[in-house]
Amino acid sequence: MRVLGIDPGFDRLGFGVVDLQGSLVNWVSHGIVQTSKYDLYGQRLQQVRDGMKKAILDFSPDVVAVEQLFFSSNAKTAMQVGMARGVILLEIADAGIALVEVMPNQVKQGLTGWGAADKKAIQHMVQVTLKLDALPKPDDAADALAIAIVGGMFFRHPK
């Protein structure tokens, strides 16, 4: 089963792709979609949409795992990310692909066994799980790989 993990963002969207085969998890790809701060808001949302569409076409996932938002103290940022997340969810629905949503603490718990793990611990467990030579970079892509791993497990074994 191929899983596309998405760390939603307005400025930068992280994506990670893994294949789950039984108990094995294999790395396929990871990266980011960067929007331009010089573009209008609507154009940036188009860039997020186009990046999602390209990832879906390039990797043909069986399921897409998207991190749910946690509320930030910056309302403007939270609203922008929320709108970008809406564009992402719409693109997934338009593609007819299964969706699983995971909370940040579920990703942390699923990878490290501790729901309050820090980014460094998450990156390390992603590196170990996927047998990567180095920590995945940038952080948004590393988070997306973690979301793909845990989201894939949730999809296969829903609670």
PERA-V997146 format. One line per field, one symbol per residue. phi: phi as a letter, one per 30 degrees, with the letter a starting at -180 (. if undefined). burial: I if it has 9 or more other C-alpha atoms within 8 Angstrom, else O. Layout:
# PERA-V997146
phi = ???
burial = ???
This chain:
# PERA-V997146
phi = .cbccbcdacdbccbbbbccbiccbcdcaalbccccddddedddddddedddedddddchddbccbdddcdcdcdddddddddddddddddddddicdbbcbdeddddddccibdcddedddeddddddchddbddbdedddddddddddddddddbdc
burial = OIIIIIIIIIIIIIIIIIIIOOOOIOOOOIIIIOIOOOOOOOOIIOIIIOIIIOIIOOOOIIIIIIIOOOOOOOOOOIOIIIIIIOIIOOIIIOOOIIIIIIIIOIIIIIIIOIIOIOOOIIIIIIIOOIOIOOIIOOOIIIIIIIIIIIIIOIIOOOO
